[in-house]
């Protein structure tokens, strides 16, 4: 389903000033993850699985909640997520001593659901079709601030600190590979890399079975996929059915390409990250590495960084990948 170039007026892109401010806001809670040399020549890994909640999402949640008016923040927050943003919002809310009500689609990883509850958040499971409508209803009824998972400048600028760190640690990088779902991570990274390293290319990677962003990039307008379709991929963190409006504006201007990887390639990259690189990645976090391992012919040459966006793999899925795959 086409969503057009934008369903609202064009919005201001996130800039380097906002990203640098986000870096200041998150520095006492988020890990400044290193760049690690990988077992595969020419590839470096950015291990966001080392964050306190096991994924990059803590950066955006910390930034967005930190920027709320203190009186608004004191009433608590609402969020919706398939898991990693849920944990990030819950973690940040607990750090600020406020309530968090998280709406999670009922096809989410059980481990991520439980991890969110363990962070003292109220969790509400809903059918995947209500992922967006239910939190909007709750926000209207309660007056609490809604912390979106990707389509907001505060969230995007928080995720952009990943790109800021890559530019600082690898100023000679040629290619940055980034997982894509709603587009907040790749938008922030692209904004930082474009500003600081304009010759470097940012390339998105997503599952073939949830390839709405790749189709959007090819056609030149936002395209939505059915939640039933995107639910087929094992990469549960990348099941959003379309990129957000503000992320799309960044993607269409600042991203060089978006490619897709198969389920077998995702599984292989997840295993190889564990066995060869010593990094526990969830399938969503392994897609960028999968692109390098299986689609080098589609990528520009040169020094490459792959973002390992998260490591919150469900134990049952890990067992199946390692012993039954």
LUMDRENRO-409093 format. One line per 10 residues: for each residue x, y, z of N, C-alpha, C. Coordinates in Angstrom, 3 decimals, padded with zeros to 6 digits. Example, Ala and Ser with C-alpha at 12.3 -4.5 7.8 and 13.67 -1.06 7.14 Angstrom:
BEGIN
013.190 -005.690 007.800 012.300 -004.500 007.800 013.200 -003.300 007.800  012.850 -002.250 007.080 013.670 -001.060 007.140 012.900 000.030 007.870
END
This chain:
BEGIN
000.846 -001.190 000.000 000.000 000.000 000.000 000.879 001.236 000.000  000.672 002.131 -000.952 001.456 003.357 -001.019 000.980 004.342 000.029  001.932 005.008 000.690 001.619 006.040 001.670 001.936 007.423 001.142  002.350 007.496 -000.125 002.715 008.779 -000.693 004.085 009.231 -000.231  004.538 010.348 -000.756 005.832 010.875 -000.356 005.819 011.304 001.104  004.729 011.898 001.545 004.554 012.254 002.950 003.087 012.501 003.185  002.560 012.058 004.311 001.151 012.276 004.597 000.925 013.593 005.326  001.992 014.265 005.698 001.884 015.575 006.335 002.900 016.502 005.680  002.911 017.769 006.124 003.891 018.717 005.598 005.302 018.237 005.901  006.244 018.642 005.060 007.637 018.279 005.268 008.103 018.791 006.632
008.848 017.956 007.332 009.329 018.299 008.659 010.833 018.534 008.611  011.322 019.326 009.543 012.742 019.650 009.591 013.549 018.401 009.915  014.611 018.170 009.149 015.479 017.035 009.403 016.283 017.242 010.690  016.626 016.146 011.319 017.491 016.190 012.492 018.886 016.617 012.052  019.492 017.514 012.796 020.816 018.011 012.424 021.866 017.603 013.459  023.098 017.935 013.155 024.219 017.538 013.996 024.146 018.158 015.389  023.623 019.366 015.487 023.495 020.017 016.794 022.587 019.214 017.721  021.464 018.732 017.194 020.549 017.921 017.996 021.198 016.602 018.419  021.969 016.014 017.521 022.626 014.739 017.827 023.700 014.936 018.889  024.470 015.990 018.781 025.502 016.258 019.795 024.870 016.553 021.155
023.751 017.250 021.165 023.046 017.478 022.422 022.553 016.155 023.007  022.049 015.253 022.140 021.613 013.938 022.612 022.764 013.174 023.247  023.944 013.255 022.655 025.115 012.566 023.213 025.394 013.039 024.634  025.224 014.323 024.868 025.422 014.864 026.216 024.358 014.336 027.176  023.122 014.249 026.715 022.018 013.821 027.576 022.127 012.359 028.000  022.670 011.523 027.127 022.647 010.078 027.392 023.940 009.552 028.006  024.966 010.373 028.104 026.294 009.854 028.417 026.389 009.180 029.779  025.527 009.533 030.731 025.624 008.930 032.057 024.859 007.613 032.159  024.084 007.254 031.138 023.290 006.031 031.185 023.600 005.043 030.058  023.853 005.534 028.865 024.110 004.654 027.719 025.607 004.384 027.584
025.927 003.225 027.036 027.322 002.856 026.799 027.794 003.485 025.487  028.996 004.066 025.533 029.624 004.496 024.276 030.309 003.262 023.703  029.611 002.563 022.824 030.099 001.271 022.354 031.315 001.430 021.445  032.258 000.496 021.522 033.473 000.586 020.696 033.217 000.073 019.280  034.175 000.310 018.419 034.214 -000.375 017.121 035.140 -001.572 017.272  034.636 -002.744 016.919 035.412 -003.964 017.057 035.818 -004.513 015.695  037.082 -004.883 015.564 037.505 -005.580 014.343 036.808 -006.935 014.310  036.324 -007.322 013.144 035.601 -008.590 013.017 036.523 -009.666 012.440  036.091 -010.909 012.453 036.880 -011.970 011.812 036.894 -011.875 010.296  036.091 -010.959 009.730 035.954 -010.865 008.283 036.663 -009.609 007.793
037.706 -009.768 006.989 038.536 -008.631 006.574 037.715 -007.488 005.998  038.045 -006.282 006.446 037.378 -005.092 005.938 036.136 -004.687 006.696  035.690 -005.518 007.660 034.453 -005.237 008.390 034.733 -004.969 009.866  034.172 -003.885 010.378 034.178 -003.571 011.801 032.749 -003.618 012.312  032.590 -003.950 013.586 031.271 -004.126 014.176 031.032 -003.066 015.254  029.839 -002.511 015.252 029.405 -001.554 016.281 028.420 -002.288 017.184  028.863 -002.800 018.363 028.074 -003.744 019.158 027.092 -003.080 020.121  025.940 -002.697 019.609 024.923 -002.085 020.457 024.243 -003.104 021.368  024.544 -004.378 021.181 024.071 -005.401 022.120 024.707 -005.227 023.501  025.729 -004.381 023.617 026.393 -004.138 024.896 025.688 -003.079 025.750
024.619 -002.483 025.222 023.882 -001.489 025.997 023.195 -002.124 027.209  022.857 -001.332 028.234 022.240 -001.886 029.441 020.976 -002.699 029.187  020.203 -002.342 028.143 019.006 -003.130 027.836 019.230 -004.016 026.599  020.483 -004.128 026.177 020.824 -005.043 025.096 020.551 -004.555 023.698  020.287 -003.262 023.513 019.992 -002.745 022.174 020.161 -001.235 022.135  020.301 -000.721 020.919 020.530 000.707 020.683 019.378 001.585 021.146  018.194 001.022 021.315 016.995 001.809 021.583 017.101 002.676 022.829  017.995 002.329 023.740 018.140 003.132 024.948 018.551 004.567 024.614  019.271 004.749 023.530 019.736 006.080 023.150 018.558 007.013 022.853  017.623 006.547 022.032 016.475 007.379 021.682 015.528 007.595 022.841
015.296 006.553 023.645 014.389 006.687 024.783 014.940 007.673 025.809  016.223 007.560 026.108 016.846 008.491 027.052 016.756 009.931 026.561  017.017 010.131 025.282 016.971 011.481 024.728 015.568 012.051 024.797  014.583 011.267 024.342 013.212 011.767 024.288 012.657 012.062 025.682  012.884 011.171 026.628 012.344 011.384 027.975 013.105 012.494 028.692  014.400 012.620 028.450 015.175 013.711 029.050 014.687 015.076 028.582  014.212 015.155 027.340 013.788 016.441 026.783 012.351 016.810 027.115  011.615 015.928 027.778 010.264 016.275 028.193 010.296 017.368 029.256  009.277 018.217 029.249 009.104 019.157 030.355 009.001 018.357 031.651  009.714 018.740 032.698 009.701 017.951 033.941 008.306 017.698 034.503
007.401 018.677 034.383 006.048 018.485 034.883 005.298 017.445 034.062  005.525 017.428 032.757 004.906 016.420 031.883 005.492 015.051 032.181  006.799 014.999 032.308 007.482 013.727 032.568 007.023 013.093 033.878  006.749 013.896 034.874 006.371 013.374 036.185 005.093 012.548 036.145  004.241 012.758 035.138 002.977 012.009 035.021 003.183 010.623 034.421  004.389 010.323 033.947 004.661 009.016 033.354 004.604 009.053 031.846  004.958 007.928 031.226 005.048 007.857 029.769 004.359 006.600 029.253  004.035 006.654 027.968 003.427 005.536 027.247 004.295 005.263 026.031  004.404 003.995 025.662 005.154 003.634 024.456 004.548 002.381 023.856  004.883 002.136 022.599 004.528 000.868 021.959 005.770 000.320 021.280
005.895 -001.004 021.277 007.133 -001.604 020.806 006.985 -003.110 020.680  007.802 -003.690 019.792 007.894 -005.149 019.719 008.861 -005.697 020.760  009.530 -004.813 021.498 010.368 -005.315 022.579 011.525 -004.438 023.000  012.417 -004.049 022.099 013.622 -003.324 022.519 013.330 -001.884 022.920  012.461 -001.200 022.190 012.063 000.149 022.593 011.288 000.086 023.905  010.496 -000.984 024.069 009.765 -001.166 025.322 010.722 -001.216 026.502  011.770 -002.013 026.378 012.746 -002.115 027.459 013.477 -000.792 027.679  013.777 -000.095 026.586 014.490 001.173 026.701 013.653 002.215 027.442  012.367 002.303 027.107 011.485 003.257 027.776 011.300 002.859 029.242  011.112 001.558 029.491 010.947 001.090 030.869 012.197 001.388 031.697
013.363 001.118 031.142 014.629 001.382 031.837 014.770 002.864 032.164  014.485 003.711 031.177 014.627 005.153 031.374 013.607 005.673 032.376  012.371 005.172 032.282 011.339 005.598 033.232 011.741 005.242 034.660  012.280 004.043 034.833 012.722 003.654 036.173 013.856 004.560 036.649  014.769 004.920 035.751 015.869 005.807 036.129 015.368 007.181 036.573  014.267 007.648 035.953 013.687 008.946 036.319 012.670 008.825 037.452  012.346 007.597 037.854 011.377 007.402 038.923 009.948 007.694 038.512  009.590 007.381 037.257 008.244 007.634 036.753 007.629 006.330 036.243  006.311 006.358 036.024 005.608 005.187 035.526 005.768 005.057 034.017  005.739 003.802 033.544 005.756 003.531 032.106 004.697 002.483 031.791
003.849 002.782 030.817 002.824 001.849 030.333 003.204 001.503 028.895  003.516 000.236 028.648 004.039 -000.178 027.343 003.048 -001.110 026.653  002.680 -000.757 025.433 001.823 -001.594 024.595 002.720 -002.416 023.672  002.564 -003.740 023.727 003.417 -004.636 022.947 002.536 -005.558 022.110  002.826 -005.709 020.812 002.047 -006.644 019.996 002.209 -008.072 020.498  001.137 -008.857 020.374 001.132 -010.186 020.993 001.979 -011.220 020.260  002.645 -010.802 019.171 003.588 -011.719 018.508 005.035 -011.405 018.872  005.236 -010.596 019.900 006.588 -010.210 020.312 007.287 -011.364 021.013  008.603 -011.260 021.089 009.408 -012.260 021.782 009.023 -012.320 023.257  008.731 -013.522 023.785 008.410 -013.636 025.214 009.513 -013.099 026.119
010.762 -013.284 025.704 011.859 -012.773 026.527 011.793 -011.257 026.639  011.491 -010.574 025.533 011.442 -009.117 025.561 010.256 -008.622 026.389  009.139 -009.335 026.317 007.975 -008.974 027.132 008.317 -009.079 028.613  008.914 -010.191 029.002 009.257 -010.391 030.411 010.319 -009.395 030.869  011.287 -009.120 030.016 012.335 -008.163 030.375 011.747 -006.781 030.630  010.721 -006.409 029.872 010.060 -005.116 030.072 009.332 -005.101 031.412  008.644 -006.194 031.728 007.976 -006.290 033.039 008.998 -006.236 034.172  010.143 -006.860 033.965 011.177 -006.886 035.008 011.743 -005.499 035.299  011.537 -004.573 034.363 011.976 -003.196 034.557 010.873 -002.329 035.162  009.854 -002.994 035.728 008.783 -002.336 036.495 007.762 -001.594 035.637
007.734 -001.844 034.341 006.728 -001.217 033.489 005.430 -002.017 033.513  004.322 -001.326 033.269 003.047 -001.988 033.022 003.021 -002.396 031.553  002.828 -003.686 031.287 002.828 -004.197 029.922 001.413 -004.586 029.520  000.995 -004.125 028.366 -000.308 -004.484 027.803 -000.083 -005.127 026.437  -000.440 -006.396 026.310 -000.318 -007.088 025.033 -001.587 -006.867 024.203  -001.393 -006.547 022.921 -002.532 -006.291 022.034 -002.304 -007.002 020.704  -003.379 -007.263 019.944 -003.188 -007.774 018.581 -002.327 -006.811 017.773  -001.536 -007.359 016.862 -000.579 -006.523 016.138 -001.262 -005.370 015.408  -002.523 -005.552 015.006 -003.244 -004.483 014.305 -003.518 -003.278 015.211  -003.435 -003.461 016.541 -003.706 -002.374 017.483 -002.436 -001.748 018.047
-001.297 -002.117 017.456 -000.016 -001.636 017.983 000.047 -000.112 018.047  -000.522 000.586 017.068 -000.449 002.037 017.033 -001.695 002.696 017.616  -002.862 002.111 017.389 -004.106 002.739 017.834 -004.273 002.703 019.352  -003.914 001.600 019.980 -004.098 001.486 021.429 -003.247 002.487 022.210  -001.946 002.631 021.940 -001.178 003.629 022.697 -001.669 005.052 022.466  -002.127 005.346 021.248 -002.673 006.686 020.995 -003.908 006.925 021.852  -004.748 005.900 021.974 -005.937 005.994 022.820 -005.550 006.210 024.284  -004.562 005.448 024.752 -004.117 005.585 026.141 -003.555 006.981 026.416  -002.787 007.501 025.474 -002.204 008.829 025.655 -003.283 009.896 025.728  -004.299 009.760 024.892 -005.388 010.736 024.907 -006.167 010.662 026.217
-006.411 009.452 026.702 -007.196 009.276 027.925 -006.436 009.701 029.179  -005.144 009.448 029.209 -004.361 009.671 030.426 -003.632 011.005 030.461  -003.382 011.570 029.289 -002.582 012.787 029.234 -001.094 012.545 029.376  -000.679 011.280 029.427 000.744 010.958 029.540 001.444 011.143 028.195  002.722 011.432 028.246 003.507 011.626 027.028 003.722 010.292 026.319  003.528 010.294 025.017 003.782 009.111 024.194 005.199 009.196 023.637  006.000 008.185 023.912 007.385 008.142 023.415 007.415 007.198 022.220  007.417 007.733 020.995 007.328 006.876 019.808 008.629 006.112 019.584  008.549 004.967 018.895 009.752 004.151 018.701 010.709 004.678 017.643  010.216 005.506 016.696 011.140 005.929 015.638 010.786 007.266 014.986
009.524 007.634 014.908 009.126 008.794 014.094 009.043 010.072 014.932  010.187 010.485 015.476 010.233 011.705 016.281 011.680 012.213 016.293  011.866 013.538 016.187 013.247 014.067 016.133 014.072 013.767 017.375  013.439 013.706 018.554 014.210 013.392 019.754 014.724 011.959 019.706  013.876 011.040 019.277 014.285 009.639 019.161 015.349 009.488 018.078  015.138 010.102 016.940 016.103 010.011 015.837 017.456 010.598 016.247  017.441 011.742 016.924 018.721 012.345 017.314 019.435 011.486 018.346  018.667 010.819 019.221 019.295 009.889 020.152 019.961 008.733 019.434  019.261 008.149 018.474 019.859 007.051 017.701 021.031 007.557 016.858  020.990 008.823 016.496 022.077 009.393 015.705 023.410 009.421 016.419
023.399 009.270 017.749 024.672 009.219 018.472 025.494 007.992 018.078  024.843 006.948 017.560 025.587 005.809 017.013 026.456 006.275 015.846  025.868 007.052 014.951 026.623 007.578 013.813 027.703 008.554 014.228  027.412 009.362 015.235 028.409 010.307 015.751 029.640 009.561 016.248  029.427 008.472 016.987 030.547 007.688 017.508 031.318 006.994 016.390  030.596 006.485 015.378 031.278 005.858 014.245 032.177 006.873 013.540  031.658 008.068 013.316 032.451 009.103 012.641 033.675 009.489 013.458  033.544 009.510 014.774 034.681 009.856 015.630 035.724 008.743 015.657  035.271 007.500 015.674 036.190 006.372 015.819 036.740 005.850 014.494  036.044 006.109 013.395 036.480 005.621 012.078 036.260 006.703 011.033
037.025 007.786 011.102 036.821 008.884 010.150 037.120 008.502 008.705  037.756 007.330 008.521 038.042 006.860 007.159 037.042 005.808 006.693  035.918 005.663 007.392 034.936 004.654 007.004 034.347 004.999 005.618  034.094 003.966 004.839 033.510 004.138 003.506 032.040 003.760 003.455  031.657 002.736 004.226 030.300 002.207 004.172 029.823 001.916 005.596  028.595 002.315 005.906 027.972 001.985 007.189 026.687 001.216 006.892  026.609 -000.020 007.396 025.450 -000.883 007.187 024.568 -000.841 008.425  023.278 -000.580 008.226 022.371 -000.316 009.342 021.069 -001.106 009.175  020.625 -001.832 010.198 019.308 -002.464 010.125 018.202 -001.412 009.981  017.128 -001.784 009.269 016.012 -000.855 009.042 014.697 -001.508 009.441
013.917 -000.768 010.208 012.541 -001.148 010.499 011.688 000.105 010.329  011.410 000.809 011.428 010.692 002.076 011.305 011.559 003.208 010.796  012.879 003.021 010.850 013.791 003.982 010.236 014.451 004.968 011.167  014.190 004.887 012.484 014.804 005.854 013.390 016.307 005.733 013.480  016.805 004.495 013.529 018.250 004.283 013.658 018.987 004.743 012.410  018.538 004.303 011.253 019.256 004.674 010.030 019.135 006.169 009.764  018.012 006.785 010.154 017.864 008.225 009.961 018.885 009.000 010.779  018.997 008.638 012.058 019.952 009.339 012.907 021.386 009.127 012.470  021.717 007.876 012.133 023.076 007.585 011.670 023.365 008.336 010.373  022.409 008.321 009.435 022.618 009.011 008.160 022.793 010.510 008.365
022.044 011.085 009.297 022.179 012.519 009.564 023.585 012.842 010.071  024.092 012.016 010.984 025.426 012.256 011.533 026.514 012.027 010.490  026.416 010.914 009.774 027.451 010.590 008.781 027.455 011.593 007.641  026.281 012.007 007.180 026.202 012.994 006.099 026.871 014.301 006.503  026.655 014.706 007.762 027.232 015.970 008.227 028.735 015.888 008.425  029.219 014.747 008.920 030.623 014.641 009.320 031.508 013.955 008.293  030.960 013.001 007.561 031.734 012.228 006.579 030.944 012.145 005.283  030.820 013.227 004.554 029.906 013.282 003.404 030.233 012.315 002.272  031.449 011.756 002.226 031.764 010.795 001.158 031.404 009.359 001.545  031.138 009.124 002.825 030.765 007.771 003.254 029.335 007.475 002.837
029.055 006.186 002.629 027.726 005.766 002.182 027.024 004.986 003.301  025.814 005.387 003.602 024.976 004.686 004.581 024.000 003.807 003.813  024.006 002.517 004.139 023.158 001.547 003.428 022.300 000.801 004.435  021.006 000.771 004.178 020.086 000.058 005.040 020.000 -001.414 004.666  019.693 -002.230 005.666 019.524 -003.667 005.449 018.265 -004.108 006.195  017.415 -004.877 005.532 016.232 -005.409 006.199 015.913 -006.796 005.681  015.087 -007.542 006.403 014.735 -008.882 005.946 013.944 -008.840 004.640  014.199 -009.790 003.793 013.430 -009.918 002.552 011.932 -010.041 002.848  011.590 -010.694 003.960 010.187 -010.913 004.315 009.543 -009.702 004.979  010.306 -008.658 005.217 009.767 -007.408 005.762 010.420 -006.251 005.015
010.355 -006.311 003.686 011.126 -005.405 002.843 010.407 -004.154 002.423  009.599 -003.593 003.294 008.849 -002.388 002.923 009.764 -001.198 002.657  010.845 -001.060 003.450 011.745 000.084 003.248 012.495 -000.036 001.929  012.917 -001.264 001.585 013.603 -001.462 000.304 012.666 -001.150 -000.859  011.414 -001.577 -000.756 010.455 -001.265 -001.816 010.193 000.237 -001.882  010.090 000.874 -000.718 009.898 002.322 -000.685 011.062 003.037 -001.363  012.283 002.580 -001.070 013.470 003.209 -001.649 013.477 003.045 -003.169  013.117 001.873 -003.648 013.115 001.626 -005.102 012.049 002.446 -005.822  010.876 002.583 -005.197 009.766 003.273 -005.864 009.774 004.780 -005.634  010.498 005.229 -004.616 010.581 006.652 -004.348 009.459 007.199 -003.497
008.649 006.338 -002.903 007.610 006.788 -001.979 007.379 005.729 -000.911  006.888 006.159 000.242 006.662 005.239 001.352 005.606 004.202 000.987  005.954 002.954 001.270 005.068 001.830 000.998 004.846 001.067 002.299  003.596 000.703 002.570 003.283 -000.085 003.763 003.046 -001.535 003.387  003.540 -002.437 004.209 003.265 -003.863 004.070 002.290 -004.281 005.157  001.587 -005.359 004.920 000.670 -005.893 005.918 001.443 -006.412 007.123  000.943 -006.178 008.353 001.579 -006.771 009.537 001.668 -008.293 009.453  000.727 -008.897 008.761 000.772 -010.352 008.579 001.992 -010.739 007.761  002.331 -009.942 006.753 003.498 -010.223 005.920 004.796 -010.040 006.703  004.932 -008.904 007.385 006.194 -008.624 008.069 006.410 -009.554 009.268
005.332 -010.126 009.800 005.460 -011.041 010.940 006.149 -012.348 010.564  006.359 -012.604 009.274 006.967 -013.869 008.847 008.451 -013.940 009.164  009.117 -012.807 009.286 010.564 -012.844 009.501 010.917 -013.200 010.938  012.021 -013.919 011.104 012.530 -014.220 012.442 013.073 -012.974 013.128  013.364 -011.941 012.359 013.917 -010.698 012.907 012.780 -009.880 013.512  012.377 -010.247 014.733 011.163 -009.679 015.320 011.260 -008.180 015.572  012.457 -007.646 015.710 012.614 -006.215 015.917 012.480 -005.398 014.652  012.328 -006.057 013.498 012.261 -005.355 012.216 010.922 -005.594 011.516  009.874 -005.799 012.303 008.574 -006.132 011.731 007.648 -004.939 011.532  008.123 -003.737 011.746 007.279 -002.576 011.472 006.878 -002.592 010.005
005.620 -002.237 009.724 005.130 -002.409 008.348 005.416 -001.226 007.435  005.991 -000.145 007.962 006.415 000.955 007.089 007.386 001.844 007.849  008.242 002.535 007.111 009.107 003.524 007.748 008.266 004.747 008.110  008.695 005.476 009.130 007.968 006.669 009.550 008.137 007.822 008.576  007.332 008.843 008.761 007.358 009.984 007.852 008.678 010.749 007.922  009.109 011.133 009.144 010.385 011.839 009.265 011.566 010.942 008.909  011.583 009.669 009.337 012.645 008.786 008.856 012.689 008.696 007.336  011.535 008.663 006.689 011.534 008.572 005.229 012.191 009.800 004.598  011.970 010.966 005.184 012.607 012.167 004.639 014.129 012.067 004.729  014.628 011.514 005.836 016.072 011.286 005.950 016.535 010.219 004.958
015.821 009.106 004.908 016.222 008.003 004.036 016.270 008.444 002.581  015.260 009.154 002.135 015.188 009.543 000.726 016.264 010.555 000.342  016.826 011.260 001.324 017.842 012.268 001.039 019.261 011.826 001.391  019.414 010.990 002.407 020.742 010.762 002.984 021.213 009.314 002.946  020.389 008.389 002.500 020.757 006.969 002.461 021.081 006.571 001.027  022.175 005.825 000.863 022.657 005.467 -000.470 021.847 004.331 -001.097  021.438 003.356 -000.286 020.723 002.182 -000.813 020.107 001.424 000.363  019.140 000.569 000.064 018.599 -000.387 001.030 018.540 -001.743 000.349  019.133 -002.759 000.981 019.127 -004.099 000.415 018.458 -005.050 001.400  018.085 -006.218 000.910 017.419 -007.207 001.758 018.245 -008.477 001.868
017.993 -009.195 002.964 018.670 -010.468 003.206 017.617 -011.527 003.520  017.937 -012.770 003.211 016.991 -013.861 003.410 017.028 -014.359 004.853  016.047 -015.178 005.198 016.016 -015.757 006.535 017.226 -016.657 006.778  017.624 -017.436 005.781 018.804 -018.288 005.936 020.064 -017.458 006.151  020.155 -016.329 005.456 021.322 -015.460 005.618 021.337 -014.796 006.995  020.171 -014.419 007.495 020.080 -013.848 008.840 020.507 -014.884 009.878  019.993 -016.105 009.737 020.344 -017.173 010.688 021.840 -017.456 010.665  022.416 -017.499 009.466 023.852 -017.760 009.340 024.666 -016.656 009.999  024.283 -015.392 009.772 025.024 -014.278 010.369 024.898 -014.286 011.890  023.721 -014.629 012.406 023.534 -014.700 013.852 024.462 -015.746 014.464
024.513 -016.908 013.837 025.409 -017.971 014.329 026.868 -017.555 014.248  027.263 -016.967 013.139 028.667 -016.618 012.953 029.105 -015.472 013.865  028.193 -014.548 014.163 028.523 -013.503 015.136 028.804 -014.118 016.503  028.021 -015.121 016.881 028.224 -015.777 018.168 029.508 -016.605 018.165  029.675 -017.446 017.152 030.766 -018.417 017.151 032.100 -017.827 016.720  032.089 -016.863 015.817 033.340 -016.328 015.277 033.708 -014.956 015.836  032.689 -014.127 016.128 032.982 -012.782 016.632 032.772 -012.648 018.136  032.177 -013.664 018.758 031.961 -013.613 020.194 030.904 -012.621 020.620  029.939 -012.322 019.734 028.874 -011.371 020.041 027.522 -012.064 019.944  026.744 -012.001 020.999 025.389 -012.543 020.961 024.482 -011.498 020.326
024.010 -011.797 019.136 023.119 -010.893 018.412 021.769 -011.557 018.227  020.711 -010.778 018.335 019.406 -011.281 017.923 019.350 -011.202 016.399  018.432 -011.934 015.764 018.376 -011.883 014.296 018.257 -010.468 013.741  017.471 -009.611 014.397 017.346 -008.222 013.937 018.697 -007.514 013.947  019.509 -007.830 014.950 020.809 -007.191 015.063 021.862 -007.745 014.132  021.549 -008.887 013.499 022.529 -009.557 012.635 022.353 -009.241 011.154  021.291 -008.516 010.787 021.016 -008.341 009.352 022.103 -007.548 008.640  022.679 -006.544 009.303 023.723 -005.750 008.649 024.948 -006.607 008.369  025.308 -007.457 009.324 026.425 -008.380 009.111 026.086 -009.374 008.014  024.842 -009.823 007.962 024.412 -010.751 006.905 024.610 -010.138 005.529
024.358 -008.855 005.405 024.558 -008.196 004.107 026.016 -008.245 003.693  026.919 -008.024 004.651 028.353 -008.054 004.324 028.808 -009.464 003.985  028.311 -010.448 004.715 028.745 -011.830 004.500 028.191 -012.422 003.210  027.003 -012.005 002.807 026.320 -012.674 001.695 026.068 -011.790 000.474  026.272 -010.489 000.606 025.955 -009.603 -000.525 027.061 -008.581 -000.763  028.297 -009.006 -000.609 029.407 -008.085 -000.839 029.372 -007.486 -002.240  028.870 -008.252 -003.199 028.841 -007.775 -004.578 027.864 -006.611 -004.771  026.934 -006.418 -003.843 025.979 -005.316 -003.925 026.447 -004.079 -003.161  027.579 -004.188 -002.461 028.030 -003.109 -001.596 029.215 -002.368 -002.196  029.324 -001.066 -001.919 030.530 -000.346 -002.314 031.742 -000.934 -001.593
032.897 -000.759 -002.169 034.122 -001.270 -001.553 034.612 -000.307 -000.484  035.528 -000.790 000.335 036.156 000.055 001.333 035.863 -000.379 002.752  036.414 000.351 003.694 036.243 000.033 005.115 034.766 000.124 005.478  034.254 -000.922 006.094 032.815 -001.039 006.346 032.549 -001.267 007.826  031.524 -000.611 008.328 031.031 -000.829 009.692 029.624 -001.387 009.606  029.372 -002.480 010.317 028.023 -003.033 010.433 027.533 -002.805 011.852  026.362 -002.230 011.983 025.778 -001.995 013.298 025.082 -003.274 013.762  025.555 -003.823 014.884 024.880 -004.952 015.537 023.901 -004.316 016.517  022.657 -004.162 016.092 021.740 -003.264 016.785 021.199 -003.806 018.100  021.251 -005.124 018.313 020.738 -005.662 019.563 021.098 -007.121 019.754
021.000 -007.566 021.008 021.356 -008.945 021.329 020.311 -009.669 022.158  019.069 -009.187 022.141 018.025 -009.769 022.985 017.323 -010.930 022.275  018.060 -011.986 022.051 017.515 -013.142 021.360 016.780 -014.039 022.352  015.628 -014.535 021.944 014.861 -015.443 022.780 015.625 -016.759 022.934  015.709 -017.306 024.149 016.474 -018.547 024.345 016.037 -019.698 023.440  014.733 -019.822 023.205 014.255 -020.895 022.327 014.729 -020.671 020.894  014.695 -019.417 020.447 015.176 -019.109 019.103 016.678 -019.348 018.990  017.408 -019.000 020.038 018.859 -019.230 020.043 019.165 -020.720 019.965  018.460 -021.505 020.746 018.671 -022.953 020.733 018.386 -023.534 019.351  017.302 -023.079 018.731 016.952 -023.584 017.394 018.009 -023.203 016.375
018.492 -021.943 016.442 019.503 -021.501 015.490 020.816 -022.268 015.657  021.212 -022.494 016.891 022.526 -023.095 017.151 022.538 -024.607 016.991  021.426 -025.261 017.321 021.449 -026.720 017.337 020.537 -027.384 016.320  019.525 -026.643 015.848 018.603 -027.243 014.897 018.693 -026.599 013.512  019.439 -025.477 013.439 019.511 -024.744 012.179 020.447 -025.406 011.190
END
